[in-house]
Amino acid sequence: MAQIHRLHVQEELKNCSADQFYGFITNDMAKMPQLIPHMFKSFEILSGDGKSVGTVRLSKYAIGSSRHGEIVKDKIKAVDDENRVLSISVIDGDVLRMYPKWEYTMTVTPMAAQGGEQSCLVKLSVEYEKRSEDVPAPNEYMKMATFMNKAIASHLGLANK
């Protein structure tokens, strides 16, 4: 029987509000190739409006120190705009070769502004299944997500100035 694993990462992102960050994630992901061109090669919406349950998206990106290219097709499973929560399931692509199940939930929470600077807490919870016990934990994917979140926050911070 397959064993389900979970990873959780959370980080405070400065210079952007929770609404700004969540708004980018739900409305502006197509800008990722311009924002991080060395990582994101393309992002497109295959069906749906890009932010509602049932939307299917296709991303091409480079991951890890070797920067090998990967493709992922995912589907939005749940959206809670009021609480800034987005749940996504990978339905096709390279990640499924090592992890036949890959689902994640992102929660964006406002933090108290200090000195006029807005910030938010981003929590990423990933639920995955390894193809075999020899498959390593998906640390490279978690590093990529952390880098991507910081790049978005930096972009939004610059837009606020």
C-alpha positions in Angstrom: 0.0 0.0 0.0 1.3 3.4 -0.9 2.4 5.7 1.8 1.3 9.4 1.7 4.0 11.9 2.8 3.5 15.5 3.8 5.9 18.5 3.7 5.1 21.9 5.0 7.0 25.2 4.4 6.0 28.6 5.7 7.7 31.9 5.2 7.1 35.5 5.9 7.1 37.6 2.7 7.9 41.3 3.2 6.9 44.3 1.1 3.6 42.8 -0.1 0.2 42.3 1.5 -1.6 39.0 1.6 -4.2 40.3 -0.8 -1.5 41.3 -3.3 0.4 38.0 -3.1 -2.8 35.9 -3.3 -4.0 38.1 -6.2 -0.8 37.4 -8.1 -1.1 33.7 -7.5 -4.7 33.6 -8.7 -4.6 36.2 -11.5 -1.1 36.8 -12.8 0.8 33.5 -12.9 1.1 33.9 -16.7 3.7 36.6 -15.8 6.1 34.1 -14.3 8.2 33.6 -17.4 8.9 37.4 -17.5 9.4 37.5 -13.7 11.8 34.5 -13.4 12.9 33.7 -17.0 15.7 31.4 -15.9 13.2 29.2 -14.1 9.8 29.6 -15.8 9.9 28.9 -19.5 6.1 29.2 -20.1 2.8 29.2 -18.3 -0.6 28.8 -19.9 -4.2 28.2 -19.0 -5.5 25.2 -21.0 -9.1 25.4 -19.7 -11.1 27.5 -17.3 -10.5 31.1 -16.3 -7.2 30.5 -14.5 -8.5 31.0 -11.0 -11.6 28.8 -10.5 -12.1 25.2 -9.5 -11.5 23.0 -12.5 -9.0 25.3 -14.2 -6.2 23.3 -15.9 -2.8 25.0 -16.3 0.4 23.9 -18.0 3.9 25.1 -16.8 7.3 24.5 -18.3 10.1 25.3 -15.9 13.7 24.5 -14.9 14.4 23.0 -11.5 17.4 22.3 -9.3 21.0 23.2 -9.8 21.2 21.3 -13.1 18.2 23.4 -14.3 16.7 20.4 -16.2 13.4 21.3 -17.9 10.2 19.9 -16.6 6.5 20.1 -17.6 3.6 20.0 -15.2 -0.1 20.1 -15.8 -2.2 20.9 -12.8 -5.8 21.4 -11.9 -7.3 23.8 -9.3 -9.2 21.6 -6.8 -10.4 24.2 -4.3 -10.5 28.0 -4.0 -11.3 30.1 -0.9 -10.8 33.7 -1.8 -12.0 35.0 1.5 -9.3 33.1 3.4 -6.8 33.2 0.6 -6.5 29.4 0.2 -5.8 27.6 -3.1 -5.5 23.8 -3.5 -4.1 22.2 -6.6 -3.5 18.7 -7.9 -0.9 17.7 -10.5 -2.6 15.7 -13.2 0.2 15.1 -15.6 3.9 15.9 -16.1 7.4 15.1 -15.0 6.9 15.3 -11.3 4.5 12.3 -11.4 7.3 10.0 -12.6 8.8 10.1 -9.1 5.7 11.1 -7.1 2.5 9.5 -8.6 0.4 11.7 -6.3 1.2 15.4 -5.9 -1.2 17.8 -4.3 -0.6 21.1 -2.6 -2.4 23.8 -0.7 -1.2 27.4 -0.4 -2.6 29.6 2.4 -1.7 33.3 2.5 -2.3 35.1 5.8 -1.9 38.8 6.5 0.7 39.9 9.1 0.7 43.0 11.2 2.4 45.8 9.3 5.6 47.1 11.0 6.8 50.6 10.2 4.4 50.9 7.3 5.7 47.8 5.6 3.1 45.2 4.7 3.9 41.5 4.9 2.2 38.1 4.7 2.8 34.5 5.8 2.7 32.0 3.0 2.1 28.3 4.0 2.6 25.6 1.5 1.5 22.1 2.4 2.4 19.3 -0.1 0.9 15.8 0.0 2.8 13.3 -2.1 3.4 9.6 -2.7 6.8 8.3 -3.7 7.0 5.9 -6.6 9.4 3.8 -4.5 11.2 4.1 -1.2 14.4 5.0 -3.1 12.8 8.2 -4.3 14.2 11.2 -2.2 12.0 13.7 -0.5 11.0 16.5 -3.0 13.3 19.1 -1.5 14.2 20.7 -4.9 10.6 21.3 -5.5 10.1 23.0 -2.1 13.2 25.1 -2.7 11.8 26.2 -6.1 8.5 27.1 -4.5 10.3 29.2 -1.8 12.4 31.0 -4.5 9.3 31.6 -6.6 7.3 33.1 -3.6 10.2 35.4 -2.7 10.5 36.5 -6.4 6.8 37.3 -6.5 7.0 39.3 -3.2 10.0 41.2 -4.5 8.2 42.0 -7.7 5.1 43.2 -5.8 7.3 45.2 -3.4 8.9 47.0 -6.3 5.5 47.7 -7.8 4.4 49.3 -4.6 7.2 51.9 -4.6 
